Amino acid sequence: MTYGAGLDAYKIVLYRQDDGSWVAEVPAISGCYALMPSRQEALAELGRVFDMIAEEFFEKGLRLPEDTTEIVSA
């Protein structure tokens, strides 16, 4: 089911932790992140987390926040 903007409308930050695990997150949505052993698992889990958050917003009659994330290379 679609609840408005999909995950593809958001920037995803993906990085590896010191212990080798991977974090995938959507900075524009508070709490939208996944920590998993592999890059692929983190991205897959992020999709599930995003869907749960989107459903909660929809049930409350709220829109997901707009993505205002900027990627800057240091």
C-alpha positions as CSV (number, residue, x, y, z in Angstrom):
1,M,0.0,0.0,0.0
2,T,1.2,3.5,-0.8
3,Y,1.0,6.2,1.9
4,G,2.3,9.2,-0.2
5,A,6.0,9.6,-1.1
6,G,7.9,6.4,-1.3
7,L,11.4,5.7,0.0
8,D,12.8,6.6,-3.4
9,A,11.8,10.3,-2.7
10,Y,14.4,10.4,0.1
11,K,18.1,10.5,0.4
12,I,19.6,7.5,2.2
13,V,22.8,7.6,4.1
14,L,24.7,4.3,4.3
15,Y,27.8,3.8,6.4
16,R,29.8,1.0,8.1
17,Q,30.3,0.9,11.8
18,D,33.6,0.1,13.5
19,D,32.3,-3.4,14.3
20,G,31.6,-4.1,10.6
21,S,27.9,-3.7,10.8
22,W,26.0,-1.3,8.5
23,V,23.7,1.6,9.2
24,A,21.2,2.8,6.6
25,E,19.1,5.9,7.5
26,V,16.8,8.5,6.1
27,P,17.9,11.7,7.8
28,A,14.7,13.5,6.9
29,I,12.6,11.1,9.0
30,S,13.3,10.8,12.7
31,G,13.8,7.2,13.7
32,C,14.0,5.9,10.1
33,Y,17.2,3.8,10.3
34,A,18.3,0.2,10.3
35,L,21.4,-1.5,11.7
36,M,22.3,-4.8,10.2
37,P,25.3,-7.1,9.6
38,S,25.5,-6.4,5.8
39,R,24.9,-3.5,3.5
40,Q,22.1,-5.3,1.7
41,E,20.4,-6.3,4.9
42,A,20.5,-2.8,6.2
43,L,18.9,-1.4,3.0
44,A,16.2,-4.1,3.0
45,E,15.4,-3.5,6.6
46,L,15.3,0.3,6.0
47,G,12.6,-0.3,3.5
48,R,10.5,-2.2,6.1
49,V,11.1,0.5,8.7
50,F,10.1,3.2,6.2
51,D,6.9,1.4,5.4
52,M,6.0,1.1,9.1
53,I,6.7,4.8,9.7
54,A,4.7,5.8,6.5
55,E,1.8,3.7,7.7
56,E,1.8,5.4,11.1
57,F,1.8,8.8,9.5
58,F,-1.0,7.8,7.2
59,E,-3.1,6.4,10.1
60,K,-2.7,9.7,12.0
61,G,-3.6,11.7,8.9
62,L,-0.1,13.2,8.6
63,R,2.2,13.6,5.7
64,L,5.7,12.4,5.7
65,P,8.2,15.2,6.1
66,E,9.8,16.6,2.9
67,D,13.4,15.6,2.3
68,T,15.6,18.7,2.8
69,T,18.8,16.7,3.2
70,E,21.8,18.0,1.4
71,I,24.8,15.8,0.7
72,V,28.1,17.8,1.1
73,S,31.5,16.3,0.4
74,A,34.0,17.6,2.9
